[in-house]
Amino acid sequence: MQGMDILQPFKDTNPMCRTCAYVMPSESASTGWRCGRQYFLATSILRKFQRMDNYPVVKEHNACEAWLHHQNAPTLE
């Protein structure tokens, strides 16, 4: 089931890009994923839609020190 792939990050807690609260699926990324940390950390007033190529491409098994569990994710207002 292809749709179930989207639910996988919520179940897995291993610190990698695929499971990070900041990851954004992206059809324009060669890996299918982009890091949305800058988008999600911006205040809702300053947050604006930007082209996906403004966000770095990440591999699902990469990880960084900014990894965040989905339960602790910033809320969209």
C-alpha positions as CSV (number, residue, x, y, z in Angstrom):
1,M,0.0,0.0,0.0
2,Q,1.7,3.2,-1.1
3,G,-0.5,5.4,1.1
4,M,0.8,3.7,4.2
5,D,4.3,5.0,3.5
6,I,3.2,8.4,4.7
7,L,2.2,7.0,8.1
8,Q,5.5,5.3,8.7
9,P,7.3,8.3,10.1
10,F,4.8,8.6,12.9
11,K,5.4,5.0,14.1
12,D,9.2,5.0,13.9
13,T,11.3,6.9,16.5
14,N,14.8,6.3,15.1
15,P,16.5,9.7,14.7
16,M,16.7,9.9,10.9
17,C,15.3,12.3,8.4
18,R,12.4,10.0,7.5
19,T,11.2,10.1,11.1
20,C,11.8,13.8,11.8
21,A,8.9,16.2,12.4
22,Y,10.5,18.7,10.0
23,V,10.7,16.4,7.0
24,M,8.5,17.3,4.0
25,P,7.7,14.9,1.1
26,S,8.8,16.5,-2.1
27,E,8.2,15.3,-5.7
28,S,10.9,17.6,-6.9
29,A,13.6,16.2,-4.6
30,S,15.7,13.3,-6.0
31,T,15.2,11.5,-2.7
32,G,11.6,12.4,-2.3
33,W,12.3,14.3,0.9
34,R,13.3,17.9,1.9
35,C,14.1,19.4,5.3
36,G,11.4,21.8,6.4
37,R,13.1,22.9,9.6
38,Q,13.4,26.6,8.6
39,Y,9.8,26.6,7.5
40,F,8.5,25.1,10.8
41,L,10.7,27.3,13.0
42,A,9.4,30.5,11.5
43,T,6.6,32.3,13.3
44,S,3.2,31.9,11.7
45,I,3.2,35.5,10.7
46,L,6.6,35.3,9.0
47,R,5.9,31.9,7.5
48,K,5.2,32.0,3.9
49,F,5.0,29.5,1.1
50,Q,8.3,29.2,-0.7
51,R,9.3,27.0,-3.6
52,M,10.3,23.5,-2.5
53,D,13.8,24.0,-3.9
54,N,14.5,26.5,-1.1
55,Y,14.6,23.6,1.3
56,P,17.5,21.2,1.3
57,V,17.1,17.7,-0.1
58,V,17.7,15.0,2.5
59,K,18.0,11.2,2.3
60,E,15.5,9.3,4.5
61,H,18.3,7.6,6.5
62,N,20.4,10.7,7.1
63,A,20.1,12.5,10.5
64,C,21.2,15.7,12.1
65,E,21.3,17.3,15.5
66,A,18.0,19.1,14.8
67,W,16.0,15.9,14.6
68,L,12.6,16.3,16.3
69,H,10.1,13.7,17.3
70,H,6.6,14.2,15.8
71,Q,5.1,14.5,19.3
72,N,7.2,17.6,19.9
73,A,6.6,19.2,16.5
74,P,5.7,22.8,16.3
75,T,2.1,23.5,15.7
76,L,0.8,25.3,12.6
77,E,-1.3,28.2,13.5
